[in-house]
Amino acid sequence: MTHTDILTPYTPRLQQGLRATDTAVSPVALRQMATGETEETARAEIPDVEHLIPTPTPVQARGEARIFHALITAYGRHRPTLTGGPFGIRSLTPRPDELVVRIASAQLDRWIDALAHRPGGTGVAGLRWAGLREGIALTLTGMRMLLAGISETDWRAALGRRSADQSSLMPHWIPQFRREPEYAAAQDAELAGLADHLCATLRRIRLLDALTRISGHVHLFTTRHHGSLHLIEACEATPTVLPLWTSRSVPLALWPAGPIPAQGPADPRTAVLDLLTEIEPARAPSGTADHPAARALCHIAGISTDPVVVQAAEHTLDVATRVLADPAHASVYAAGGWAGSCRTYPEGTVHGSDPCLPPGTEAVTDLPEEALRRLGRHFSSQPSDTSRTDLAAAGQEELVHLLDWALAAATRPANRLNWTRDRTDGTLQHTQPLPDRDGILTLTATTTGVYRVSLDALGLSDLADEDDTVEWEREAAPSQSAAVLLAEHAAIEAAVCLPFQREHRKQRLLLPAAVSAEPTIRSVIAGADYVLGFFTFASVLGRLHERVGSAQGAADGHWRADTPPDGPATLTALISDWCALPSPHYGEAANTATVDSPAYLRHLAAHRAALDPFVTRYLAAADSLAGARTFEERHLAGYAALRTTDLSALARTEVRPTSERLLRLVRSMPQDPAQLTAWYEHHLDQA
């Protein structure tokens, strides 16, 4: 196996003209990044496989997909720090005909609950088990998954605790039940078209780790859009359909290989011509034009049709043809096509992602330096003052730009949206009702290349000041044809964005989450997208002291109708407004409650936000003083509450690790508010 053609995991901007840097990641480290294996295990496995992450047999992939889908359904949104890893998985070892999974022992009961199938319910129909020396083997017809390190004694005990003997999770010698094949076939049919993607994601499960850095949660789910099933990732509280390997800009070595979709391999020349003819017929090349597909690609990509550029586009289409026919790059078709990666331009604006280098980048940029410089001169504002190296780099970036759009056009999903054209200005529009609720999904693409994806007519009270509309995305594309590709892809996510969407003024969820009757600080933190930690809180206190003369107490209302109309009046409200935390409305129970009260905790939980225990203790004490009080008085109350608290015991109410550095910061809080800024900066310097 060779790995000489593996791209480094850096974007064009960081690679200085796409040239590999000295910081390329070794194959062993790349595999560990995806699987969580030890270095010894990863090193031992790599020589025996063609790819860093082996491609499973088709029947193995379907079985893994069914198991993973059951785990996604059962686990839902969860903190991997509390489950020992995503879905309880500490690490796994993928092989062509087997998947070895190492789960946290405390998750065994939860796995059995997820996998046990009862008629009419969830789980995996037809799943059988066998106790082996290495662990528990889970089998479906043609599929094997080994739960390594699980003894048969522990497995049987867990089965008994979960009443799994009433399900289809039976020992391997038990024959199939009467309707079991029917249930299994129905589950296979449900995942048709998504099984390879689900399996590939499971085999790279530890790529999720970096996506939990903001909210701390793993959150995957499946959804249907325009007849196709998609896997959505919402770990950072923003749903995206981008595959893990694309969203993290990982090297091609970690991308899944697999079967080319039934409608492929697409001919990029036909695809770009068909797209331009459909969307901008007036701009489509005539039948007698030379290099019609290359000219069409140039227009879609928003660049000129000078001879040198058309020649570059022809070269790009040749490379794209090879990429699209290569099973190693089959995932360019996944998740709505390569338009998803194009949406991350410019500068990674969509969901904070960096652009992912397309497969074929090395081939498309492998031209003589003089040809690259000649192309680069067309895209340099001052070519006479530009170095040869910079001109060559500019030429390389334009070739990658062309390749991106060739792949996006060729991987446009086969089930197309119906667009209607405004006869006045040529704007294209598509509308469709939202699934499962009132509202309309609206897509527009202007002739200048601006596209907009929005949800309208939602009937939500918090949107009264925003025309009852949630705009999911508005960006500029290089052409109207490109805008259609990007809008169609963004619509997949927009259709499921409402449970994650917040109104802008008070950062409240438009669709509040379900809340238990008696939430605790710990449970609220566990479910929060964003937790205001004491370090961030400390950075705000000094600035508040300089700007706030006095504040009301919680009993007087965090937000009041008279100061100014529906404005923040307490320390809690001011800090929430500053730090973009959700705030209660005037008249709600939480609006006159301290932050440690059940009413306020329910408010935070409903809007998936939290204050850490130290911030909670300070603000509850500071806001307990009724009436208008100076900042100094409220700070003194908060300071005293922290000084008289057993901080180690308070830290145990936190679900996340509490560092000694944080405890030192809390213990050293000054009593004098005038010293707050210097105190925080001192500890920042000591970090």
Secondary structure as the mmCIF struct_conf table of DSSP 4:
data_model
#
loop_
_struct_conf.conf_type_id
_struct_conf.id
_struct_conf.beg_label_comp_id
_struct_conf.beg_label_asym_id
_struct_conf.beg_label_seq_id
_struct_conf.end_label_comp_id
_struct_conf.end_label_asym_id
_struct_conf.end_label_seq_id
TURN_TY1_P TURN_TY1_P1 THR A 4 ASP A 5
HELX_LH_PP_P HELX_LH_PP_P1 ILE A 6 THR A 8
BEND BEND1 PRO A 9 PRO A 9
HELX_RH_AL_P HELX_RH_AL_P1 PRO A 12 GLN A 15
TURN_TY1_P TURN_TY1_P2 GLN A 16 LEU A 18
TURN_TY1_P TURN_TY1_P3 ASP A 22 THR A 23
HELX_LH_PP_P HELX_LH_PP_P2 ALA A 24 SER A 26
HELX_RH_AL_P HELX_RH_AL_P2 PRO A 27 THR A 35
HELX_RH_AL_P HELX_RH_AL_P3 GLU A 39 GLU A 45
HELX_RH_3T_P HELX_RH_3T_P1 ILE A 46 ASP A 48
BEND BEND2 GLU A 50 ILE A 53
HELX_LH_PP_P HELX_LH_PP_P3 PRO A 54 THR A 57
HELX_RH_AL_P HELX_RH_AL_P4 PRO A 58 TYR A 75
BEND BEND3 ARG A 77 ARG A 77
STRN STRN1 HIS A 78 HIS A 78
HELX_RH_AL_P HELX_RH_AL_P5 PRO A 80 THR A 83
TURN_TY1_P TURN_TY1_P4 GLY A 84 GLY A 84
BEND BEND4 GLY A 85 GLY A 85
HELX_RH_3T_P HELX_RH_3T_P2 PRO A 86 GLY A 88
STRN STRN2 ILE A 89 ARG A 95
TURN_TY1_P TURN_TY1_P5 PRO A 96 ASP A 97
STRN STRN3 GLU A 98 ILE A 103
HELX_RH_3T_P HELX_RH_3T_P3 SER A 105 GLN A 107
HELX_RH_AL_P HELX_RH_AL_P6 LEU A 108 LEU A 115
TURN_TY1_P TURN_TY1_P6 PRO A 119 GLY A 120
BEND BEND5 GLY A 121 GLY A 123
TURN_TY1_P TURN_TY1_P7 ALA A 125 GLY A 126
STRN STRN4 ARG A 128 GLY A 131
BEND BEND6 ARG A 133 GLU A 134
STRN STRN5 GLY A 135 LEU A 140
TURN_TY1_P TURN_TY1_P8 THR A 141 GLY A 142
STRN STRN6 MET A 143 ALA A 148
TURN_TY1_P TURN_TY1_P9 GLY A 149 GLY A 149
HELX_RH_AL_P HELX_RH_AL_P7 GLU A 152 ARG A 161
TURN_TY1_P TURN_TY1_P10 ARG A 162 SER A 163
HELX_RH_3T_P HELX_RH_3T_P4 ALA A 164 GLN A 166
BEND BEND7 SER A 167 SER A 168
STRN STRN7 MET A 170 PRO A 171
TURN_TY1_P TURN_TY1_P11 HIS A 172 TRP A 173
BEND BEND8 ILE A 174 ILE A 174
HELX_LH_PP_P HELX_LH_PP_P4 PRO A 175 PHE A 177
TURN_TY1_P TURN_TY1_P12 ARG A 178 ARG A 179
HELX_RH_AL_P HELX_RH_AL_P8 GLU A 180 GLU A 190
TURN_TY1_P TURN_TY1_P13 LEU A 191 LEU A 194
HELX_RH_AL_P HELX_RH_AL_P9 ALA A 195 LEU A 202
TURN_TY1_P TURN_TY1_P14 ARG A 203 ARG A 204
HELX_RH_3T_P HELX_RH_3T_P5 ILE A 205 THR A 212
TURN_TY1_P TURN_TY1_P15 ARG A 213 SER A 215
STRN STRN8 VAL A 218 VAL A 218
STRN STRN9 LEU A 220 HIS A 225
TURN_TY1_P TURN_TY1_P16 HIS A 226 GLY A 227
STRN STRN10 SER A 228 GLU A 233
TURN_TY1_P TURN_TY1_P17 CYS A 235 GLU A 236
BEND BEND9 ALA A 237 THR A 238
STRN STRN11 THR A 240 THR A 240
HELX_RH_AL_P HELX_RH_AL_P10 LEU A 244 SER A 247
TURN_TY1_P TURN_TY1_P18 ARG A 248 SER A 249
HELX_RH_3T_P HELX_RH_3T_P6 LEU A 252 LEU A 254
BEND BEND10 TRP A 255 TRP A 255
HELX_LH_PP_P HELX_LH_PP_P5 PRO A 256 ALA A 257
HELX_LH_PP_P HELX_LH_PP_P6 PRO A 259 PRO A 261
TURN_TY1_P TURN_TY1_P19 ALA A 262 GLN A 263
BEND BEND11 PRO A 265 PRO A 265
HELX_RH_AL_P HELX_RH_AL_P11 PRO A 268 ILE A 279
HELX_RH_3T_P HELX_RH_3T_P7 PRO A 281 ARG A 283
BEND BEND12 ALA A 284 ALA A 284
HELX_LH_PP_P HELX_LH_PP_P7 PRO A 285 SER A 286
TURN_TY1_P TURN_TY1_P20 GLY A 287 THR A 288
BEND BEND13 ALA A 289 HIS A 291
HELX_RH_AL_P HELX_RH_AL_P12 PRO A 292 ILE A 300
TURN_TY1_P TURN_TY1_P21 ALA A 301 GLY A 302
HELX_RH_AL_P HELX_RH_AL_P13 PRO A 307 LEU A 324
TURN_TY1_P TURN_TY1_P22 ALA A 325 ALA A 325
HELX_RH_3T_P HELX_RH_3T_P8 PRO A 327 TYR A 333
BEND BEND14 ALA A 334 ALA A 334
TURN_TY1_P TURN_TY1_P23 ALA A 335 GLY A 336
TURN_TY1_P TURN_TY1_P24 TRP A 338 TRP A 338
HELX_RH_AL_P HELX_RH_AL_P14 ALA A 339 CYS A 342
TURN_TY1_P TURN_TY1_P25 ARG A 343 GLY A 348
BEND BEND15 VAL A 350 VAL A 350
TURN_TY1_P TURN_TY1_P26 HIS A 351 GLY A 352
HELX_LH_PP_P HELX_LH_PP_P8 SER A 353 PRO A 358
TURN_TY1_P TURN_TY1_P27 PRO A 359 GLY A 360
HELX_RH_AL_P HELX_RH_AL_P15 THR A 361 VAL A 364
TURN_TY1_P TURN_TY1_P28 THR A 365 THR A 365
BEND BEND16 LEU A 367 LEU A 367
HELX_RH_AL_P HELX_RH_AL_P16 GLU A 369 GLY A 376
HELX_RH_3T_P HELX_RH_3T_P9 ARG A 377 PHE A 379
BEND BEND17 SER A 381 GLN A 382
HELX_RH_3T_P HELX_RH_3T_P10 PRO A 383 ASP A 385
BEND BEND18 THR A 386 THR A 386
HELX_RH_AL_P HELX_RH_AL_P17 ARG A 388 ALA A 410
TURN_TY1_P TURN_TY1_P29 THR A 411 THR A 411
BEND BEND19 ALA A 414 ASN A 415
STRN STRN12 THR A 420 ARG A 421
TURN_TY1_P TURN_TY1_P30 ARG A 423 ASP A 425
STRN STRN13 LEU A 428 PRO A 433
HELX_LH_PP_P HELX_LH_PP_P9 LEU A 434 LEU A 434
TURN_TY1_P TURN_TY1_P31 PRO A 435 ASP A 436
BEND BEND20 ARG A 437 ASP A 438
STRN STRN14 ILE A 440 ALA A 445
TURN_TY1_P TURN_TY1_P32 THR A 447 THR A 448
BEND BEND21 GLY A 449 GLY A 449
STRN STRN15 VAL A 450 ASP A 456
HELX_RH_3T_P HELX_RH_3T_P11 SER A 461 GLU A 466
TURN_TY1_P TURN_TY1_P33 ASP A 467 ASP A 468
STRN STRN16 THR A 469 ALA A 476
BEND BEND22 PRO A 478 SER A 479
HELX_RH_AL_P HELX_RH_AL_P18 GLN A 480 ALA A 494
TURN_TY1_P TURN_TY1_P34 ALA A 495 VAL A 496
HELX_RH_3T_P HELX_RH_3T_P12 LEU A 498 PHE A 500
STRN STRN17 ARG A 502 ARG A 502
TURN_TY1_P TURN_TY1_P35 HIS A 504 LYS A 506
STRN STRN18 LEU A 509 LEU A 509
BEND BEND23 LEU A 510 LEU A 511
HELX_LH_PP_P HELX_LH_PP_P10 PRO A 512 ALA A 514
BEND BEND24 ALA A 517 GLU A 518
HELX_RH_AL_P HELX_RH_AL_P19 ILE A 521 ALA A 526
TURN_TY1_P TURN_TY1_P36 GLY A 527 GLY A 527
BEND BEND25 ASP A 529 ASP A 529
STRN STRN19 TYR A 530 LEU A 532
HELX_RH_AL_P HELX_RH_AL_P20 PHE A 534 ARG A 547
BEND BEND26 GLY A 549 GLY A 549
STRN STRN20 SER A 550 ALA A 551
STRN STRN21 GLN A 552 GLN A 552
HELX_RH_3T_P HELX_RH_3T_P13 ALA A 554 ASP A 556
BEND BEND27 HIS A 558 HIS A 558
STRN STRN22 TRP A 559 ARG A 560
TURN_TY1_P TURN_TY1_P37 ALA A 561 ASP A 562
BEND BEND28 THR A 563 PRO A 564
TURN_TY1_P TURN_TY1_P38 PRO A 565 ASP A 566
STRN STRN23 GLY A 567 PRO A 568
STRN STRN24 THR A 570 THR A 570
HELX_RH_AL_P HELX_RH_AL_P21 LEU A 571 TRP A 578
TURN_TY1_P TURN_TY1_P39 CYS A 579 ALA A 580
HELX_LH_PP_P HELX_LH_PP_P11 PRO A 584 HIS A 585
TURN_TY1_P TURN_TY1_P40 TYR A 586 GLY A 587
BEND BEND29 GLU A 588 GLU A 588
HELX_RH_3T_P HELX_RH_3T_P14 ALA A 589 THR A 592
BEND BEND30 ALA A 593 ALA A 593
TURN_TY1_P TURN_TY1_P41 VAL A 595 ASP A 596
BEND BEND31 SER A 597 SER A 597
HELX_RH_AL_P HELX_RH_AL_P22 PRO A 598 ALA A 606
TURN_TY1_P TURN_TY1_P42 HIS A 607 ARG A 608
STRN STRN25 ALA A 609 LEU A 611
HELX_RH_AL_P HELX_RH_AL_P23 PRO A 613 ALA A 622
TURN_TY1_P TURN_TY1_P43 ASP A 623 SER A 624
BEND BEND32 LEU A 625 LEU A 625
BEND BEND33 GLY A 627 GLY A 627
STRN STRN26 ARG A 629 THR A 630
HELX_RH_AL_P HELX_RH_AL_P24 PHE A 631 ARG A 643
TURN_TY1_P TURN_TY1_P44 THR A 644 THR A 644
BEND BEND34 THR A 645 THR A 645
HELX_RH_AL_P HELX_RH_AL_P25 LEU A 647 ALA A 651
TURN_TY1_P TURN_TY1_P45 ARG A 652 THR A 653
BEND BEND35 VAL A 655 ARG A 656
HELX_RH_AL_P HELX_RH_AL_P26 GLU A 660 ARG A 667
TURN_TY1_P TURN_TY1_P46 SER A 668 SER A 668
BEND BEND36 GLN A 671 ASP A 672
HELX_RH_3T_P HELX_RH_3T_P15 PRO A 673 GLN A 675
HELX_RH_AL_P HELX_RH_AL_P27 LEU A 676 GLN A 686
#
